[in-house]
Amino acid sequence: MTIRVLLADDQALLRATFKLLIDTQPDMEVVAEASDGREAVRLARSERADIVVMDIRMPEVDGIEATRLIGDDEDLAGVKVLVLTTFEQDEYVIEALRAGASGFLGKGVEPAQLLDAIRLVTAGEALLSPAATKGLIARVLALPAPGGLVDQARLETLTPREREVLTLVAAGLTNDEIAERLFVTPVTIKTHANRAMAKLGARDRAQLVVIAYETGLVRPGEGTVPRQ
């Protein structure tokens, strides 16, 4: 399957650079380019993109609002957003994740890392750049936030194993790493994670991370994972 990529950035030269890189890959292609968030949302719909590589700072509608609009559009339910920006500050990381972004990288990322990130996010994994550390995410997401993604009642619908997998996802582990820890197959872990997403109404693993901290299932500074 060819990954259909939409580039959203107000810098034409940067878009051209990313397009040149992405179009060299046999498994992906740039299907459209947008210079602002409003155009990104429109093109995501018309071009049926699989993933939007989204800048945060753009005129008219910024990348965070565009990400939110994509997430709220049922017709774009399968579209992933990888936020790529020079502004790796706390509030941007958290706003992007809460808006529905599946990944977050700085523009100084190596070309191979960007390509891997596009593949990873398209496959449904969550991705945070080294600058957006798990400690940062844990600390900020654990603060009370109005209008959280889910309430405690929905969290209680998870089975003990689903809660355990959710905790490990929030710790930043991949399916393979979780499977190794729990002595099951990666496919089994993916099944548990998908069921947790369905029950909690999460778009992807990045939103599972947000939910885990917002509901208090995982707290900052926890060095161990509770057994069920």
N, C-alpha and C positions, 0 to 999 in steps of 0.2 A: 504494500500500500504506500502511495506517495503522500507525504505529509504536506498539506496545503497551508502555507505560512502567509500571514498578513503582517506587514511591517508598519508600525505607527510611530512616527517620530517627526518633529518639525524641522529637523536638519536633513536636507536633501542629500548631502554628501555622505552622511552616516547611513542613510537608507540604502544608497547606492553601494556602499561598502558591504553592508550586511547581505544585500541581494546577491552580489557577486560571490560571496562566500557560500551562501545557502544553495544557490543554483548549481554549484559544483557537485552537490551531493546527489547520488542516484535515488535516494529515498525521500527527497523533499524538494519543494519548489515554492518560490514566492509568487503568489497569485494576485497580490494587490499591494499598494502602498498608500498610506494615509498621512496627512500632515497635521491633523488634529484629532481629538477624541471623537467628535461628532461624525467625522468622515470614517473613522475606524469602525464605529458601530454600524454604519450604513454598509460599508464594504464587507464586514464580517458576515452580514446577512446575505448580500447579493452574490458574493464570491464563494460562499460556503467554506470559509476557512476552518481548518482544524485547530489552529493556534494563532493567537495574536501576540507578537513581540511588541510590547507596549511601553513607550516612554511615559514618565510621569508628568514632566513639565512641558505642556503643550498649550497653545492658545485656544480660545473658545471653550472647549471642553477638555479638561486635563485627563491624564491617564487613569487616575483613580476613579473619577466619575464615569469615564467610558467603561472601565472594568465593571463597575456597579450596574450600568445600563445593560451590558452584555449578560451579566449574571441574572438580571431580572427578566430578560426576554426569553420566553419559553421556546421560541424558534431557534435560539442560540444555545440551547441547553448543553450541547456537546462541544462547544467552543472553549478552549483553554486559553488562559492569559498568562504570559510570562512577562513580568515587569522588568524592564532593563533601563537603568538610570544611573546618573552620576551622583544622585542624592541618596546615599545609603544611611539616612538618619532614622532614628527610632520611630518617629511618628509616620514616616512614609512607609516603612516596612509594615507596621501594624495596620494602617489605613488600607494598604494594598491587599493584605490578607483578608481583612474584614470585608472588603469590597468584593472578594471572590477570586483574587489572583491565586494561581497554582504554583507560582515560582517567583523568585526575586533574585536578580543578579545586577552587579555593577557593570557599567559600560567598559571598565578596564579588563573585563574577562577575556581569557585567551580564546581564540577562534574555536579550538576543539572543544572547549568547555561550553561555549554557546551552542554548538551543534548537539552535544550530548544533552544539554539542558532541554533543547527543543524536543528531542526524542523522549526524554524522561517524562516531561510534563504532558506531552501528547499521550503517553502510555498510562497516564493517571497517577503518577507519583507526585509528591510534593518536593519542592526544591527551594532552598534558601542559600544565599551566597555566604561565604565565610565571614563577611563583615556583618551579616545579619545572624549573629550567633544564636544558638538555642537558649542561652542564658538571657539574652535580650528579649527574645520572643516570650519566654516564660515570665519574665519580670513584668512586662507591659501588659500582656494578655491577661495576667492574673488580677489586674486592677479592675474594680467594678466598672462595667460599661453598660450604659442604657441600651435596651433593645438587643440583648445578646442573641446569638443564633438559635439557641434552644433553651428550654427550662429543665429543671431537675427531673420533672415527671417523665419527660421523654428519655432522659438518660437511664431511668430505671427500666426501660423496656429492653435494654441490652442484656444478653446472657453474660454470665461471669467470664467466659472466654472472649466474648466480643469486647467487654470492658478491658480485659487484659491486653488484647491486641490494640485497642484504641490508646491505651497508656503507652505502649511501646512505639506506636506510630508517632505520638506526641513527643517521644524522646528522640525522634529523628532516625529511627531504625528502618531499613528497607525490609521488603517482604522476605528476602533471603536471610537477613540477619535475625528477624523475628522467628522465622521457621527454625533456624539453628538453635535459638534459645529455648524454644518451646517443644523441640523434637517432633516437628510435623513438617509437612511439605510446604513450599512457597504457595502452591495453589490453594491449600487449605487456609493459609493466612489471608490470601487475596479474597477468598470467599467470606471470611469473617469480617474483613475490612469493608467489603462491599455491602454486607448486611447491616453493618453499623452505619454506613453512609445512608442507606435507604431508610433506616429507622429514625435517624437524626436529621434527615433532609439535607445532608451535606453534598455539595457538588463533587468534591474530590478529597484527597488526603490532606491538602492544605487546610481545608475547612474543618476536618477532623481535629487537626492540631489546635485551631482556634477554639473549638468546642471543648476540648479536653481541659484547656486552661480557664476558659470563661466559666465553666461549670464547677471548677475546683477539683475535678477528677485527678488532675496532675497539678502540683504546686511547685513554685520556684525552689530550687535548691534540693529537690528530692534526688538522692543519688541511687536509690534502688527502686525497683518496680515491685509493687505489692502483688503477692500471689493470691489467687482467688480460691 
